[in-house]
Amino acid sequence: MKKALRKRSPIFIVILVMATISGAAQSSIEGHWEGVMVREGAKLHVSFDFATDAKGFKATFDSLTQRAMGIPLHNVRFAAPKAHFELVGDDSIIVFDGDLNGDTLIGRFRENEAQGKFSLMRVEA
């Protein structure tokens, strides 16, 4: 009986490691994300990068359409599955609130009285 367990142990370990890696990826917003923001039917292609350091989350916003690159995000918070972050502009703040589901982050954003939706997918940078 012990021999049978030893033969199966490596498979069990591989499955356990894969499940752990998969679960870690799903419980974090770290990484490169691409998608769209939609407001009043207008779509804007965007990307976000999230990372952590000793001080907490660091994140940036990019939009080639708007020629905005590396714009820092503020008040980045994540408590699975909820994500919150803010894009501070010259005249307004866009507040994002979304839900993480695997490699998808979907939610709503608001800028003053205007509201919209966003949908992002984690992709290779």
C-alpha positions as CSV (number, residue, x, y, z in Angstrom):
1,M,0.0,0.0,0.0
2,K,2.9,2.4,0.8
3,K,4.3,1.8,-2.7
4,A,1.0,2.8,-4.3
5,L,1.0,6.0,-2.3
6,R,4.5,6.8,-3.2
7,K,3.8,6.4,-6.9
8,R,0.8,8.7,-6.7
9,S,2.5,11.3,-4.5
10,P,4.3,13.2,-7.3
11,I,1.0,13.6,-9.2
12,F,-0.7,14.8,-6.1
13,I,2.1,17.3,-5.4
14,V,1.9,18.6,-9.0
15,I,-1.8,19.0,-8.8
16,L,-1.5,20.8,-5.4
17,V,1.2,23.1,-6.7
18,M,-0.8,23.9,-9.9
19,A,-3.9,24.6,-7.8
20,T,-1.9,26.9,-5.5
21,I,-0.4,28.8,-8.4
22,S,-3.8,29.2,-10.0
23,G,-5.4,30.3,-6.8
24,A,-2.6,32.9,-6.2
25,A,-3.1,34.4,-9.6
26,Q,-6.8,34.7,-9.0
27,S,-6.5,36.3,-5.6
28,S,-4.2,39.2,-6.7
29,I,-4.6,42.1,-9.1
30,E,-0.8,42.2,-9.7
31,G,0.1,42.1,-13.4
32,H,-0.7,43.8,-16.7
33,W,-4.3,44.3,-17.6
34,E,-5.9,45.4,-20.9
35,G,-9.4,46.2,-21.9
36,V,-12.0,48.9,-22.4
37,M,-13.8,51.7,-20.6
38,V,-17.3,52.3,-21.9
39,R,-19.3,55.5,-21.2
40,E,-22.4,56.6,-23.1
41,G,-21.5,54.1,-25.9
42,A,-18.0,55.4,-26.4
43,K,-15.2,52.9,-25.9
44,L,-11.7,53.7,-24.8
45,H,-9.0,51.0,-25.0
46,V,-6.9,51.2,-21.8
47,S,-4.3,49.2,-19.9
48,F,-3.3,49.1,-16.3
49,D,-0.3,47.7,-14.4
50,F,-0.5,46.7,-10.8
51,A,2.4,45.7,-8.5
52,T,3.2,45.6,-4.8
53,D,6.2,46.8,-2.9
54,A,6.9,47.4,0.8
55,K,4.6,50.4,0.9
56,G,1.6,48.5,-0.7
57,F,0.2,48.7,-4.2
58,K,1.7,50.7,-7.1
59,A,-0.3,51.0,-10.3
60,T,-0.3,53.0,-13.5
61,F,-2.8,53.8,-16.3
62,D,-2.1,53.9,-20.0
63,S,-4.2,55.0,-23.0
64,L,-2.5,55.2,-26.4
65,T,-5.6,56.9,-27.8
66,Q,-5.2,59.7,-25.2
67,R,-1.4,59.6,-25.4
68,A,-1.4,59.0,-21.6
69,M,1.3,56.7,-20.5
70,G,2.4,55.7,-17.0
71,I,-0.1,57.8,-15.2
72,P,0.0,56.8,-11.5
73,L,-3.2,55.5,-9.8
74,H,-4.1,56.6,-6.3
75,N,-5.9,54.9,-3.4
76,V,-5.3,51.4,-4.8
77,R,-7.0,48.8,-2.6
78,F,-7.7,45.1,-3.1
79,A,-9.5,42.7,-0.8
80,A,-10.5,39.7,-2.9
81,P,-12.6,39.9,-5.0
82,K,-13.1,43.7,-4.6
83,A,-10.7,46.2,-6.3
84,H,-10.7,50.0,-5.9
85,F,-8.4,52.6,-7.6
86,E,-8.5,56.2,-8.6
87,L,-7.1,58.1,-11.6
88,V,-6.5,61.7,-10.7
89,G,-6.6,64.2,-13.6
90,D,-6.2,67.9,-13.8
91,D,-9.9,68.7,-13.4
92,S,-11.4,65.5,-12.1
93,I,-11.0,62.1,-10.5
94,I,-12.1,58.8,-12.1
95,V,-13.0,56.3,-9.4
96,F,-13.0,52.6,-10.3
97,D,-14.7,49.8,-8.4
98,G,-14.6,46.3,-9.7
99,D,-14.6,42.5,-9.0
100,L,-11.9,40.1,-9.8
101,N,-12.9,36.7,-11.3
102,G,-9.8,34.8,-12.3
103,D,-8.0,36.8,-14.9
104,T,-11.0,39.2,-15.5
105,L,-11.6,42.5,-13.6
106,I,-15.0,44.0,-14.4
107,G,-16.7,46.9,-12.7
108,R,-18.0,50.5,-12.9
109,F,-16.3,53.9,-12.9
110,R,-17.5,57.3,-12.2
111,E,-16.2,60.8,-13.0
112,N,-18.1,63.5,-11.3
113,E,-21.8,62.8,-12.3
114,A,-20.8,60.6,-15.4
115,Q,-20.7,56.8,-15.0
116,G,-19.5,53.9,-17.1
117,K,-18.3,50.3,-17.1
118,F,-14.9,48.8,-17.5
119,S,-13.7,45.3,-18.4
120,L,-10.1,44.2,-18.2
121,M,-8.2,41.0,-18.8
122,R,-4.9,40.0,-17.3
123,V,-2.4,39.5,-20.2
124,E,1.3,39.2,-20.7
125,A,3.0,42.6,-20.7
